[in-house]
């Protein structure tokens, strides 16, 4: 397993008992990220055993309260816990101003470096990359500037066929990294050992696309094509498609169409409107056009 998504909250803005606003924890290739940070996120992290010290990067899709009102609380708690590592926050322009103002007026300055990466582009762009993972924005259409995020695992090195390798005494341990990187090996006789004989192909890199609040937007399909796991908001059922243009949200059916046309591995629907008592109806509606659908629920995890 190299990808695990845990839903911390998945409902729309209206407060309800046992319904938590949007937040997710993603573990991919041993890296840990928080995606959106609705009110109460830190409590949900505690409840579902998400380690605070593992979080160095937080991604905020847009500046509606149900997606970021929990950020200041989490930032403050990190300080109380004596955090020393830098914390990177990625989000729309304005995320720094609103956060710093709260820290200033409450005299709650952090003891660690708080680094903001403010986003303004309406085109997909690479916003984070290390040797394990890359993160690219997915431009969405909502009532305010909004991005989704595409997380992609970096390709892993090829695996050594160690039994084959050890039959050649000329191949030393110091040669292993070059071989795993895909290079052939040349013996002193001049014979070339093809890399395909010495190694096995690695697992396909895993990928996760998070499509936060948005109206139906088929032009995101090329960006999320063939991802293993897709979360797409489904605020309404098809009976209230008329509200989608006004509120800039999607139906479960529309989420299913996006998943189908992008040929994703699995679709997760969430961000349910409080007008619907049974969230299973969202799964049923999406399944009418795409067969592999799951409901987002607080505490529920998905692995690839």
MARKOL-978973 format. One line per field, with one value per residue: residue number from 1; residue in three letters; x, y, z of N, C-alpha, C, O in turn. Coordinates in pm, whole numbers, m for minus. Each point is the difference from the previous one (the first is absolute). Layout:
pos	[NUM ...]
code	[ALA ...]
nxx	[X ...]
nyy	[Y ...]
nzz	[Z ...]
caxx	[X ...]
cayy	[Y ...]
cazz	[Z ...]
cxx	[X ...]
cyy	[Y ...]
czz	[Z ...]
oxx	[X ...]
oyy	[Y ...]
ozz	[Z ...]
***
This chain:
pos	[1 2 3 4 5 6 7 8 9 10 11 12 13 14 15 16 17 18 19 20 21 22 23 24 25 26 27 28 29 30 31 32 33 34 35 36 37 38 39 40 41 42 43 44 45 46 47 48 49 50 51 52 53 54 55 56 57 58 59 60 61 62 63 64 65 66 67 68 69 70 71 72 73 74 75 76 77 78 79 80 81 82 83 84 85 86 87 88 89 90 91 92 93 94 95 96 97 98 99 100 101 102 103 104 105 106 107 108 109 110 111 112 113 114 115 116 117 118 119 120 121 122 123 124 125 126 127 128 129 130 131 132 133 134 135 136 137 138 139 140 141 142 143 144 145 146 147 148 149 150 151 152 153 154 155 156 157 158 159 160 161 162 163 164 165 166 167 168 169 170 171 172 173 174 175 176 177 178 179 180 181 182 183 184 185 186 187 188 189 190 191 192 193 194 195 196 197 198 199 200 201 202 203 204 205 206 207 208 209 210 211 212 213 214 215 216 217 218 219 220 221 222 223 224 225 226 227 228 229 230 231 232 233 234 235 236 237 238 239 240 241 242 243 244 245 246 247 248 249 250 251 252 253 254 255 256 257 258 259 260 261 262 263 264 265 266 267 268 269 270 271 272 273 274 275 276 277 278 279 280 281 282 283 284 285 286 287 288 289 290 291 292 293 294 295 296 297 298 299 300 301 302 303 304]
code	[UNK UNK UNK UNK UNK UNK UNK UNK UNK UNK UNK UNK UNK UNK UNK UNK UNK UNK UNK UNK UNK UNK UNK UNK UNK UNK UNK UNK UNK UNK UNK UNK UNK UNK UNK UNK UNK UNK UNK UNK UNK UNK UNK UNK UNK UNK UNK UNK UNK UNK UNK UNK UNK UNK UNK UNK UNK UNK UNK UNK UNK UNK UNK UNK UNK UNK UNK UNK UNK UNK UNK UNK UNK UNK UNK UNK UNK UNK UNK UNK UNK UNK UNK UNK UNK UNK UNK UNK UNK UNK UNK UNK UNK UNK UNK UNK UNK UNK UNK UNK UNK UNK UNK UNK UNK UNK UNK UNK UNK UNK UNK UNK UNK UNK UNK UNK UNK UNK UNK UNK UNK UNK UNK UNK UNK UNK UNK UNK UNK UNK UNK UNK UNK UNK UNK UNK UNK UNK UNK UNK UNK UNK UNK UNK UNK UNK UNK UNK UNK UNK UNK UNK UNK UNK UNK UNK UNK UNK UNK UNK UNK UNK UNK UNK UNK UNK UNK UNK UNK UNK UNK UNK UNK UNK UNK UNK UNK UNK UNK UNK UNK UNK UNK UNK UNK UNK UNK UNK UNK UNK UNK UNK UNK UNK UNK UNK UNK UNK UNK UNK UNK UNK UNK UNK UNK UNK UNK UNK UNK UNK UNK UNK UNK UNK UNK UNK UNK UNK UNK UNK UNK UNK UNK UNK UNK UNK UNK UNK UNK UNK UNK UNK UNK UNK UNK UNK UNK UNK UNK UNK UNK UNK UNK UNK UNK UNK UNK UNK UNK UNK UNK UNK UNK UNK UNK UNK UNK UNK UNK UNK UNK UNK UNK UNK UNK UNK UNK UNK UNK UNK UNK UNK UNK UNK UNK UNK UNK UNK UNK UNK UNK UNK UNK UNK UNK UNK UNK UNK UNK UNK UNK UNK UNK UNK UNK UNK UNK UNK UNK UNK UNK UNK UNK UNK]
nxx	[85 m104 m183 44 m194 80 m179 70 12 m218 11 m214 m20 m170 1 163 m200 188 3 130 52 m36 11 201 m35 165 m67 174 m21 m171 m137 76 m202 41 m180 84 m102 m125 m185 154 74 32 m193 m52 101 m85 m172 64 16 m108 156 m37 77 m188 m114 27 m155 m11 m150 59 m177 m86 m33 m20 m154 m169 83 m121 m219 20 m30 m164 m198 m56 m75 m214 m156 m28 m128 m223 m51 m26 m197 95 m116 150 m91 m31 3 m126 56 m223 8 170 78 119 m83 m101 152 93 m153 m46 135 m43 m177 67 87 m70 121 4 m25 m194 152 m60 m16 11 m166 75 m209 124 166 m7 217 m52 m14 200 m108 m22 191 m62 134 m136 24 m176 61 m183 57 m167 87 m35 m184 108 m95 113 140 m11 80 24 m42 174 m106 203 m88 150 55 m115 146 144 m155 100 97 m93 m205 m152 m119 m147 m155 m76 157 m41 m164 66 74 225 6 14 137 218 78 51 213 65 140 67 m4 158 m58 95 m171 m90 35 m144 48 m115 m27 m43 211 72 m128 m68 m154 63 m13 m193 113 50 m218 63 m206 112 m191 146 m20 m177 30 m206 151 m156 m32 m156 m172 3 m126 m222 63 m191 m119 177 92 m216 116 m201 68 m93 35 31 m215 m9 m44 215 m68 m219 14 m26 m185 m190 m43 m82 m210 63 m30 m165 m204 m58 m79 m218 m136 m27 m136 m219 m91 m41 m206 m164 168 56 m215 101 m175 m2 47 m14 m135 4 31 222 m207 m48 152 m126 m136 119 2 m177 m19 121 m96 m133 142 m35 115 165 m176 106 m98 m28 183 m134 207 m131 37 151 m47 206]
nyy	[m119 70 m132 190 m86 186 m134 203 43 m12 110 m7 181 m69 177 m155 m64 10 222 m139 193 122 m224 75 m220 141 m213 141 m220 m87 38 169 m82 220 m134 201 200 m170 128 83 152 203 112 123 200 165 125 151 105 197 m135 61 m152 m123 112 m62 m160 223 m165 207 m130 2 199 m220 138 m23 197 159 m41 m174 128 153 m96 m41 170 61 m119 53 184 m23 m62 223 48 m177 m192 m3 206 m194 219 m181 191 m15 91 37 m161 90 90 m138 m89 91 22 m185 m52 105 m39 m179 143 m27 179 m19 m201 m17 m120 216 m208 220 m149 210 m72 m19 m148 100 45 m164 m38 11 m144 m200 49 m217 m51 136 217 m69 217 m116 200 19 83 128 m129 181 m43 m182 173 m106 m84 m94 m205 75 m176 97 m206 53 61 m190 8 2 m151 17 m24 42 m87 143 151 m101 11 203 m158 m30 m153 212 m50 3 m223 m66 132 m53 m159 49 70 m214 33 52 m223 157 m182 m111 m140 135 m183 3 89 m135 214 0 12 209 53 104 m70 213 20 m90 147 23 m57 213 m74 193 m121 164 135 m127 175 m48 m161 3 219 m62 m10 176 158 m12 93 m121 184 2 201 m65 186 m97 214 m24 200 m11 6 m202 m106 m33 m137 m18 m169 m169 16 m73 m220 m30 m80 m163 m79 m97 81 196 m15 m51 177 136 m65 40 204 20 m87 106 42 201 m69 200 m109 210 32 m173 m9 201 86 m37 m89 3 m26 m133 146 75 m115 12 188 20 m103 172 123 m28 m142 131 m86 194 m116 212 m78 132 75 107 m223 144 m210 90]
nzz	[0 m186 14 112 m70 99 m1 m62 m220 58 196 m68 m133 m125 142 25 81 121 38 m114 102 m184 m24 m69 29 m55 m28 m17 m47 122 m175 128 m58 32 8 m50 14 m82 m4 140 m148 94 m7 m181 m4 126 m75 m155 203 4 m86 212 146 m12 158 m214 m35 m25 m29 m63 48 209 m103 m33 91 m146 m70 110 1 m138 m183 m2 m46 m216 m127 36 m108 m217 m30 m12 m211 m21 m91 m105 m4 m169 m2 m109 m46 m42 m102 23 m204 139 m136 m166 m187 m145 m138 m184 m163 m115 m171 m195 m133 m118 m153 m214 60 m224 95 m110 m111 m5 m86 m45 m32 m27 43 m187 18 m202 38 m144 222 m100 137 m101 111 m2 172 122 56 m122 4 m65 m83 150 m187 182 m9 81 197 63 32 m199 193 m203 84 m122 93 m17 m8 157 m209 10 172 m171 m60 200 m202 199 m24 m87 116 136 m161 63 m32 m217 5 m34 206 m13 m35 214 120 m19 138 214 m17 34 171 m209 m43 45 m117 170 37 156 124 m173 202 m136 m58 m221 m76 m42 m177 188 m145 m24 223 m70 m125 218 m17 47 m51 32 m4 43 178 m55 m134 m67 49 m161 34 150 m143 m139 99 m34 m192 m13 45 139 48 m5 51 24 m12 204 m93 m223 67 m94 194 65 m163 54 150 m143 m126 91 14 m208 m32 144 m208 121 m47 91 211 19 m20 177 167 m29 24 221 m23 116 145 89 11 28 91 m84 222 146 m179 102 m206 m7 m6 m218 165 128 104 176 191 136 123 187 176 53 128 222 m129 m80 112 43 167 m66 103 122 m49 m146 13 m86 m59 4]
caxx	[m85 76 m92 m112 m78 m94 m96 m19 m131 m42 m132 m1 26 m96 39 m92 58 66 33 119 37 99 143 50 141 52 135 40 145 54 m16 m130 m56 m138 m68 m106 13 m124 m8 11 91 98 m68 m14 133 21 m93 37 142 90 108 22 140 27 m58 84 m60 m146 m51 m134 m57 m61 m20 m130 29 m6 121 125 m15 77 144 63 7 105 126 24 30 138 87 m12 70 143 49 117 12 m78 m130 m33 m143 m27 m139 m25 48 m84 12 100 m55 m103 63 91 m82 m47 115 40 m96 m6 137 28 102 54 143 58 m16 m126 32 m120 16 m130 m29 m84 m11 m119 50 61 142 71 20 87 67 123 43 m102 m136 m25 m138 m38 m135 m109 m86 m142 m91 m87 m38 126 115 9 80 19 141 37 118 55 119 111 34 99 103 m27 41 110 m13 123 54 72 114 106 72 109 86 48 m99 20 m109 3 m63 m143 m83 m1 m84 m139 m37 m33 117 55 132 96 102 136 13 m69 m140 m92 m115 m111 m63 m123 37 51 m99 m143 m66 m64 m144 m46 m17 m138 m43 m126 m50 m97 m77 m80 m123 5 m108 43 109 64 135 101 20 138 92 m19 m16 57 45 m48 m107 m53 m107 m69 m117 m135 m83 m141 m43 m44 m129 23 104 m25 75 144 46 m5 94 126 27 m27 m84 69 6 107 126 15 37 142 78 m9 72 142 43 71 m14 m112 m57 m58 m85 m19 m48 m144 m92 m75 m139 m17 23 67 111 11 m64 104 73 m89 m15 127 21 m79 84 137 m30 79 m27 m10 m38 87 m54 106 68 15 127 9 139 36]
cayy	[119 124 113 m17 121 m6 110 60 63 m6 60 141 99 9 m83 m105 m99 m112 33 84 64 m70 m12 m134 m30 m86 m56 m52 m25 35 142 25 130 35 64 80 1 54 16 m125 m97 m56 m101 m119 m59 m75 m112 m104 m33 62 60 142 28 m45 94 115 69 8 54 59 14 131 71 m13 m42 m143 m61 48 58 m77 17 79 m83 m99 73 36 m121 m36 83 m46 m128 23 m30 74 m13 91 m45 63 10 32 37 120 129 42 m96 53 116 m38 m79 85 93 m71 m20 131 54 m88 m9 m145 m26 m136 m14 m66 77 m21 41 m1 m6 49 m41 92 m43 m73 m114 m103 26 m77 87 m66 m118 m48 m123 m102 39 130 49 92 52 m30 119 m34 113 14 140 70 m68 m134 m104 m134 m36 m132 m54 m111 m64 m6 m138 m65 m71 m140 m95 m89 m146 m22 m133 11 90 m65 m99 73 50 134 99 27 73 140 9 m27 118 24 m103 29 119 m41 m18 m133 m21 m56 m86 25 m67 81 m42 93 m62 95 35 m78 m129 22 69 m14 130 41 20 125 107 25 140 38 132 57 106 66 62 41 m43 m98 64 m110 28 m52 m143 m33 13 m109 m123 m127 m3 m118 36 135 57 109 45 m31 70 m25 m107 53 67 143 48 142 80 m8 122 108 m21 m50 m133 m110 m113 m129 m50 72 m55 m130 23 39 m121 m89 53 6 m139 m12 m130 1 131 26 119 62 137 m16 101 m47 m25 m143 m79 m128 24 m112 41 60 m114 m67 83 0 m135 m16 32 m47 m114 m16 122 m12 121 54 5 33 m116 m105 6 m65 m33 m45]
cazz	[0 m1 6 93 22 112 0 133 m8 m141 m20 m38 105 109 115 42 88 m69 m139 12 m128 m81 27 m31 22 m105 11 m130 m7 133 26 63 m35 32 m113 60 146 56 145 77 m62 93 83 m83 m10 125 5 m97 21 m98 78 m26 m35 m136 m96 m35 m114 4 m126 15 m135 m18 126 65 136 24 m54 61 133 99 m20 105 119 m17 6 140 76 m32 84 139 10 m11 m133 m47 m145 m84 m49 m128 m28 m140 m13 m80 49 113 111 93 69 96 106 77 78 119 88 52 95 117 51 1 m102 5 31 m116 m124 m70 m136 m83 m145 m44 m137 m76 m139 m42 m75 84 22 100 117 97 m53 62 m66 19 m40 m60 18 m107 21 m92 4 10 m15 117 18 23 m62 59 m65 51 5 m51 68 m78 52 m93 m37 86 m77 m34 103 m39 0 74 m30 m127 20 78 m81 m67 107 m34 46 142 65 m42 m133 8 m27 m145 m62 34 m77 m136 m85 m26 62 m95 60 m48 m130 m99 m7 64 66 m9 128 17 58 135 84 m29 m6 127 m3 m61 99 40 m16 62 m41 92 m65 101 m46 m141 m88 m101 m74 m73 m49 93 m28 m39 114 95 m77 48 139 74 93 m22 83 m71 75 m49 99 m28 m89 m128 17 21 m92 m25 96 m28 m65 99 110 m58 52 m93 42 3 m137 m70 50 m66 m140 2 30 m116 m115 35 14 127 63 94 31 132 m2 131 10 m13 52 116 m37 m29 122 m25 m92 m94 m125 m84 m58 m95 m119 m74 m54 m123 m116 25 87 122 77 145 75 103 135 96 54 m101 m71 m132 m30 m135]
cxx	[88 m90 m115 m65 m96 m88 m17 m135 m39 m137 13 m17 m92 40 m108 71 56 19 111 36 127 142 41 148 43 141 33 152 70 6 m142 m47 m140 m58 m129 m4 m122 3 6 95 95 m63 m18 134 31 m86 45 151 90 109 26 141 35 m43 91 m60 m152 m47 m146 m57 m57 m37 m147 23 2 120 128 m15 73 149 66 12 112 137 36 37 140 97 m2 78 151 59 119 14 m85 m134 m33 m151 m17 m148 m16 63 m99 14 103 m59 m98 59 87 m79 m49 114 42 m94 m12 136 43 103 60 149 74 m28 m129 16 m125 38 m136 m18 m94 m28 m132 37 60 149 55 28 87 63 120 36 m102 m131 3 m147 m26 m141 m95 m96 m149 m84 m99 m30 119 110 27 90 m26 149 20 133 48 129 110 30 110 105 m41 51 110 m46 127 61 79 126 116 73 117 86 53 m97 16 m118 m7 m62 m153 m86 m8 m90 m147 m51 m25 118 35 135 90 107 137 26 m61 m147 m86 m118 m115 m68 m124 28 37 m103 m142 m63 m62 m150 m32 m17 m148 m34 m137 m38 m112 m68 m101 m122 15 m130 59 99 78 140 109 38 142 99 m7 m10 74 52 m59 m123 m39 m105 m61 m123 m129 m96 m147 m21 m59 m134 15 116 m17 79 149 54 7 109 138 45 m37 m99 85 12 112 138 29 43 148 87 3 87 151 58 83 m22 m121 m40 m51 m83 m19 m46 m152 m78 m82 m147 m28 33 85 112 19 m62 101 80 m83 m11 128 25 m80 83 144 m7 71 m6 m7 m49 114 m75 114 56 22 130 m8 147 15 133]
cyy	[125 123 m34 135 m22 124 49 70 11 61 147 87 m6 m91 m101 m92 m113 23 104 61 m60 6 m144 m11 m99 m44 m63 m9 50 150 26 143 15 76 63 m21 67 3 m137 m102 m62 m102 m130 m71 m83 m127 m115 m22 45 74 145 25 m40 101 120 84 m9 69 44 30 139 58 10 m69 m149 m74 53 58 m78 24 74 m80 m101 66 35 m121 m50 79 m43 m129 14 m33 89 m3 104 m64 79 m6 48 34 129 125 52 m93 49 114 m41 m78 88 99 m66 m24 131 48 m85 m16 m146 m36 m138 2 m67 86 m42 59 m14 m2 40 m23 100 m49 m72 m117 m101 26 m92 92 m64 m122 m31 m132 m112 31 133 37 109 50 m48 120 m38 127 1 148 89 m80 m131 m90 m135 m31 m143 m41 m122 m49 1 m146 m56 m70 m143 m90 m92 m145 m56 m137 0 82 m73 m109 64 68 141 110 16 82 145 21 m5 122 31 m100 28 124 m31 m25 m148 m13 m68 m78 32 m64 83 m38 98 m78 100 22 m84 m137 14 59 m38 139 35 7 133 106 27 148 21 141 43 117 55 65 52 m37 m99 66 m107 30 m39 m145 m32 6 m121 m137 m116 3 m123 32 145 32 116 38 m40 59 m34 m130 66 73 151 52 149 90 8 127 115 m13 m44 m130 m104 m98 m127 m59 67 m48 m135 14 39 m123 m95 49 12 m140 m21 m139 m10 144 3 127 52 143 7 118 m60 m29 m150 m84 m125 18 m115 36 64 m109 m66 81 0 m135 m24 30 m49 m108 m3 129 m33 131 42 2 26 m129 m112 19 m78 m23 m45 m72]
czz	[0 m1 94 24 116 m3 144 8 m145 m26 m38 124 121 117 35 98 m85 m149 2 m135 m58 56 m27 39 m108 35 m135 m4 126 26 47 m29 59 m119 51 152 61 151 69 m58 100 94 m78 m20 124 2 m88 m8 m116 79 m37 m52 m143 m106 m20 m112 9 m127 19 m138 m25 135 39 133 24 m57 64 140 109 m7 114 130 m7 8 144 84 m29 88 145 23 m20 m136 m35 m152 m73 m36 m126 m23 m143 m12 m79 61 104 118 102 82 109 117 90 86 128 99 66 110 126 67 14 m106 18 33 m115 m124 m70 m140 m87 m149 m58 m150 m67 m141 m27 m92 97 12 109 119 107 m67 88 m67 11 m71 m75 21 m103 27 m109 5 m5 m15 116 17 35 m68 73 m83 65 m4 m49 63 m79 64 m106 m35 91 m86 m31 111 m51 m2 65 m28 m130 19 68 m78 m75 106 m29 46 150 55 m46 m139 7 m36 m149 m72 28 m73 m147 m92 m20 73 m101 74 m59 m136 m112 m15 79 58 m4 134 26 61 147 95 m39 5 135 m14 m68 109 28 m15 62 m45 94 m70 99 m65 m144 m70 m101 m94 m77 m50 100 m34 m47 116 90 m69 66 143 69 84 m25 106 m78 80 m67 102 m16 m74 m125 10 22 m85 m28 94 m34 m63 100 105 m46 69 m105 59 4 m140 m78 46 m66 m145 m10 22 m119 m115 25 22 127 59 92 26 143 m11 142 m12 m16 56 114 m32 m21 124 m22 m102 m99 m134 m96 m71 m109 m130 m83 m67 m128 m125 17 109 135 82 148 57 89 132 95 61 m99 m76 m129 m30 m144 10]
oxx	[85 50 m66 66 m77 50 m40 m60 86 m61 105 3 44 15 m119 123 m66 6 m18 m10 67 51 m79 74 m60 88 m69 70 107 68 m93 76 m75 62 m91 46 9 89 m71 3 24 67 18 6 53 47 m12 53 86 m32 28 20 103 36 24 49 m56 52 m85 61 17 0 m49 81 81 9 109 99 20 75 105 98 72 91 115 89 70 99 105 55 73 117 3 60 m104 m11 2 m61 52 m86 99 21 m120 m31 m15 16 8 m48 m9 41 2 m18 37 46 m36 14 49 m16 22 70 122 m82 m23 14 m55 93 m90 91 m96 m91 m49 m87 49 67 m72 63 45 m64 77 m49 22 m64 84 m87 75 m84 40 m80 m42 53 m89 33 m6 m22 16 m1 m22 80 m73 102 m76 92 m27 m14 97 m26 m85 93 m3 m65 93 123 103 107 116 104 82 m40 40 39 m25 m80 m108 m27 m67 m99 m106 m72 m84 m120 m40 m18 m18 55 m37 71 9 91 18 m75 33 m69 9 m13 m30 m89 m20 19 m24 48 m55 m55 78 m61 m82 89 m84 83 m97 62 m108 m39 88 m65 121 m31 105 73 118 97 57 100 102 m35 118 79 m106 m92 85 m96 71 m81 m9 m55 m74 91 m19 m34 m95 78 96 26 72 110 93 65 94 115 m44 m26 110 101 73 92 114 82 72 100 104 78 79 121 109 m87 m75 84 m67 49 m7 m41 m53 32 m35 m74 m116 111 57 m26 68 39 m16 31 51 5 m6 56 32 m32 75 m58 m49 80 m52 26 60 m117 110 m75 72 36 m74 81 m90 52]
oyy	[16 112 m103 94 m96 112 m77 7 10 m28 62 m50 31 m121 32 m7 m50 m95 108 m67 m81 108 m93 98 m105 82 m91 99 60 43 m69 95 m97 93 m71 m101 106 m59 m93 m114 m120 m95 m109 m123 m111 m109 m117 m56 m75 95 29 82 41 m12 77 109 m109 106 m80 74 55 m70 108 m92 m50 m122 m52 44 52 m51 m43 13 m22 m54 m15 8 m45 m55 m7 m22 m99 m36 118 89 42 m121 123 m106 105 m76 59 6 4 39 m24 3 49 10 m8 30 62 16 3 37 50 m72 m45 m99 m46 96 m19 91 m118 121 m110 68 m83 25 48 51 m76 m68 37 28 m41 105 69 m71 89 m29 m110 m90 85 m87 97 m75 m28 9 m76 111 m84 80 122 m114 m3 3 m9 85 m91 66 m94 77 m24 m88 68 m32 m57 35 m45 m47 m42 m14 m66 m38 19 m49 m69 102 71 115 m94 55 57 113 30 m14 38 35 m12 17 88 m25 m82 99 m101 54 65 41 m30 72 37 m73 105 m92 m34 m61 m93 m1 m64 88 m88 m6 95 m27 0 86 m90 91 m73 103 m55 m37 80 m98 m16 103 m44 m92 14 m53 m98 m73 m44 m99 10 m87 m49 m81 88 m75 92 m85 m5 m71 m8 m55 121 79 76 84 68 116 83 44 80 99 m4 m14 35 m2 m5 m62 m66 m12 m29 m78 m49 m19 m56 m77 m4 m15 m58 m75 m97 90 m93 103 m78 44 82 51 m118 m52 m42 8 m52 19 18 m54 m10 12 m32 m56 m9 m5 m92 m46 m7 25 m63 91 m104 107 m83 37 m52 m86 m96 112 m98 91 m60 m48]
ozz	[88 m7 m15 43 0 0 87 107 m87 m103 17 112 110 m19 3 1 m91 m78 56 m103 64 33 21 1 m17 27 m46 21 m6 94 m41 16 8 m51 44 52 63 63 m38 47 m3 41 54 m6 m11 35 37 m96 m48 72 m116 m90 m52 m116 93 m29 15 m38 38 m78 m108 102 31 11 79 10 m25 57 110 84 48 74 98 63 41 85 91 49 64 108 2 m11 35 m59 50 m13 1 13 m38 44 m43 121 m25 113 120 122 113 112 122 112 107 120 117 108 106 98 104 m71 112 m32 7 4 m26 m16 m13 m43 m11 m79 61 m66 84 m54 107 m99 90 m17 92 m78 36 m109 m53 m55 27 7 m11 51 m113 92 m87 m2 9 m88 m16 m42 122 m123 121 m42 37 m18 m23 28 m117 86 31 m116 69 73 m114 94 m68 1 m12 m48 m38 45 m60 58 93 16 76 m74 m12 m39 m99 m71 m51 m93 m89 m21 m75 m119 90 49 m62 84 m104 m72 m118 m65 113 m71 63 81 115 60 79 122 m102 71 66 m110 6 103 m92 2 3 7 22 m26 19 m110 m30 36 m8 m61 46 m37 m31 55 48 0 53 65 32 37 m38 11 m8 18 m42 37 m123 85 98 m61 m5 m88 m21 43 m37 m33 55 35 m3 35 80 42 m110 120 m55 m34 m74 m81 m35 m49 m87 m70 m34 m57 m93 19 m3 m45 m5 5 45 m47 96 m108 m74 107 m3 84 m5 52 96 m119 m102 m103 m122 m119 m108 m109 m123 m110 m76 m109 m98 106 93 m20 39 m55 68 5 m19 47 30 m37 m11 16 m59 m100]
***
